[in-house]
Amino acid sequence: MTLDDALDELYGAPLDEFVSERKRLARKLGGDDGKQLAALRKPSVPAWVLNQLARRERRDVDLLLDAGHRLRQAQEGVLRGEERKAFEQARATETDALKRLAKAAERLLRDARGSAAAGTLGRVEEALRTAAITEDGRELLARGRFTEPPQASGFEAFAGIDVPKRAAKRRAPEKSEQQREAEQELKALERKLRAARAEVEALEQQVEAARWRLQRK
C-alpha cells in the first residue's frame, strides 16, 4: 500500500472510525509515510461530507469543477468586454450541480449522523462554491481530502485573472481614509461571523451526537 492509497482509504472512512482507521493505516504503512499519516487531523463534519461527496457523487462533483473552471475563464472574458453568455451558462451549470450536491449532502448527514443541521449544510454549500473556483480547493475536492472546508471572500473568484490594460485604466480612484476604515470594520465583522459560525457548528455537532446516541439506545 502506498501513502496515496492509504490517504484515499482514510478520508473515505466513516467519520466515527477516522481515528481508528488512521492508527491502523499508519501501522500498516510504517516508516516516514506512517508518521505522516498518523499526524493528520480528523476532518470536521462539513469537511467529511465534502470528502464523501467527492467519492459518492463523482459526476456532479466533476460537473461543478468543470463549471468553476469555465466560470473563471468567462469572468476574464467579461472583464475584457466580451459577452456574458459563457459566464451565464457556466453559472447555470454550477447552480444545478450545487443543488444536487446539497441534496446529496443532506441525505448523507441524515443517514450517517441522524440529522442534517442547517448550519452544517450551509458550510458545505459555501465550501463547494469556494472549492470550484480556487486552485487549492479544486484539487482537494477532486481528491476528497479536506480536514476543514475552504473559505473565501467573494473577490477570490478573480484571483489570478490577468485583467487587460484597457480594463485597468477604468480602475476606481484611490480609496479615502473613510473607505479604508469601513473595509477594516467589514473584515473585523467577517472574522466575528466566521467565529460565530464555528461556535454554532460545534454546538450543532454536539446536538447531533447527543441525538444519535439517544436514537441508538
C-alpha positions in Angstrom: 0.0 0.0 0.0 1.3 3.5 -0.9 0.7 6.6 1.1 -1.7 7.9 -1.6 -3.7 4.7 -1.3 -3.8 5.0 2.4 -5.0 8.6 2.2 -7.8 7.7 -0.1 -8.9 4.9 2.2 -8.6 7.1 5.3 -10.6 10.1 4.0 -13.3 7.7 2.7 -13.9 6.1 6.1 -16.9 6.9 8.3 -16.2 9.9 10.5 -16.5 8.0 13.8 -14.0 5.5 12.5 -11.4 8.0 11.3 -9.1 7.8 14.4 -9.1 4.0 14.5 -8.5 3.8 10.7 -5.7 6.4 10.9 -4.0 4.3 13.6 -4.4 1.1 11.6 -3.2 2.5 8.3 -0.3 4.2 9.9 0.9 0.9 11.4 0.4 -0.8 8.0 2.4 1.9 6.2 5.2 2.2 8.8 8.2 4.4 8.4 8.0 8.1 7.4 4.8 7.6 5.5 3.2 6.1 8.5 4.3 9.0 10.7 3.0 11.5 8.2 -0.4 9.8 8.0 -0.6 9.5 11.8 -0.2 13.3 12.1 -3.3 14.0 10.0 -6.2 15.8 11.8 -9.7 14.4 11.9 -12.0 16.2 9.5 -14.7 18.4 10.8 -18.3 17.3 9.9 -18.6 19.6 6.9 -15.1 18.6 5.6 -16.1 14.9 6.0 -19.3 15.5 4.0 -17.2 17.1 1.2 -14.9 14.1 1.1 -17.8 11.7 0.9 -19.4 13.7 -1.9 -16.2 13.5 -3.9 -16.4 9.7 -3.7 -20.2 9.1 -3.9 -21.3 11.9 -6.2 -18.4 11.9 -8.7 -20.5 13.0 -11.7 -21.9 16.1 -10.0 -18.5 17.0 -8.4 -16.9 16.8 -11.8 -19.6 19.0 -13.3 -19.1 21.5 -10.6 -15.3 21.6 -11.0 -15.7 22.0 -14.8 -18.3 24.7 -14.3 -16.0 26.5 -11.8 -13.1 26.4 -14.3 -15.2 27.7 -17.1 -16.7 30.4 -14.8 -13.2 31.8 -14.1 -12.5 31.8 -17.9 -15.8 33.6 -18.6 -15.1 36.2 -15.9 -11.9 37.0 -17.7 -13.8 37.4 -20.9 -16.4 39.7 -19.2 -13.5 41.9 -17.9 -12.3 42.2 -21.5 -15.7 43.4 -22.6 -16.9 40.1 -24.1 -20.5 38.9 -24.0 -21.8 37.4 -20.7 -23.3 34.3 -22.4 -20.5 31.9 -21.5 -20.5 33.3 -17.9 -24.2 32.8 -17.6 -24.0 29.2 -19.0 -21.2 28.3 -16.6 -23.1 29.8 -13.7 -26.3 27.8 -14.6 -24.3 24.6 -14.7 -22.7 25.4 -11.4 -26.0 26.2 -9.8 -27.6 22.9 -11.0 -24.6 20.8 -9.7 -24.7 22.6 -6.4 -28.4 21.9 -5.9 -27.9 18.2 -6.5 -24.8 18.1 -4.3 -26.7 19.9 -1.5 -29.5 17.3 -1.6 -26.9 14.5 -1.5 -25.2 16.1 1.4 -28.5 16.3 3.4 -29.2 12.6 2.7 -25.6 11.7 3.7 -25.9 13.5 7.0 -29.3 12.1 7.8 -28.1 8.5 7.1 -24.7 8.8 8.8 -25.4 11.3 11.7 -29.1 11.0 12.2 -29.9 14.6 11.3 -28.8 17.4 8.9 -28.2 20.7 10.7 -28.8 23.8 8.6 -25.5 25.3 9.7 -23.6 22.3 8.6 -25.4 22.2 5.2 -24.7 25.9 4.7 -21.0 25.4 5.3 -20.9 22.5 2.9 -22.6 24.5 0.1 -20.3 27.5 0.7 -17.3 25.3 0.6 -18.4 23.7 -2.6 -18.7 27.1 -4.3 -15.3 28.1 -3.0 -13.6 24.9 -4.0 -15.0 25.1 -7.5 -13.3 28.5 -8.2 -10.0 28.2 -6.3 -7.0 26.1 -7.4 -6.3 24.5 -4.0 -10.0 23.9 -3.3 -10.4 22.3 -6.7 -7.6 19.8 -6.1 -8.8 18.9 -2.6 -12.3 18.4 -3.8 -11.2 16.3 -6.7 -9.3 14.1 -4.3 -11.7 14.3 -1.4 -9.1 15.1 1.3 -10.4 18.0 3.3 -9.9 18.4 7.1 -11.7 21.8 7.1 -14.0 23.3 4.5 -12.4 26.0 2.4 -13.5 29.6 2.9 -13.1 32.6 0.5 -14.3 36.1 0.1 -16.4 37.0 -2.9 -13.3 38.6 -4.5 -11.2 35.4 -4.5 -13.0 34.3 -7.6 -11.0 36.9 -9.5 -7.6 35.7 -8.1 -5.1 35.0 -10.8 -7.1 36.6 -13.6 -5.0 38.8 -15.9 -7.0 42.0 -16.2 -6.4 43.7 -19.5 -4.8 47.1 -19.6 -7.9 48.6 -21.1 -9.9 47.4 -18.1 -7.2 48.5 -15.7 -7.5 52.1 -17.0 -11.0 52.2 -15.7 -10.0 51.5 -12.1 -11.7 53.4 -9.3 -9.7 56.3 -7.8 -7.6 55.9 -4.7 -9.7 55.0 -1.6 -10.3 57.6 1.0 -9.4 57.1 4.7 -13.1 56.6 5.4 -13.4 53.9 2.8 -10.3 52.1 4.3 -11.8 52.3 7.8 -15.1 50.9 6.5 -13.2 48.0 4.8 -11.3 47.2 8.0 -14.6 47.3 10.0 -16.1 44.9 7.5 -13.2 42.5 7.7 -13.4 42.5 11.5 -17.1 41.7 11.3 -16.5 38.9 8.8 -13.9 37.4 11.3 -16.5 37.6 14.1 -19.1 36.0 11.7 -16.7 33.1 10.9 -16.0 32.6 14.7 -19.8 32.6 15.4 -20.4 30.1 12.6 -17.7 27.8 14.1 -19.3 28.1 17.5 -22.7 27.3 16.1 -21.2 24.4 14.2 -19.6 23.0 17.3 -22.9 23.2 19.2 -24.8 21.6 16.3 -22.3 18.7 16.3 -22.9 18.2 20.0 -26.6 18.2 19.5 -26.3 15.7 16.6 -24.1 13.5 18.6 -26.5 13.5 21.6 -29.4 12.8 19.3 -27.6 10.0 17.6 -26.7 8.4 21.0 -30.3 8.7 22.1 -31.6 7.1 18.9 -29.2 4.1 19.4 -30.5 3.3 22.9 
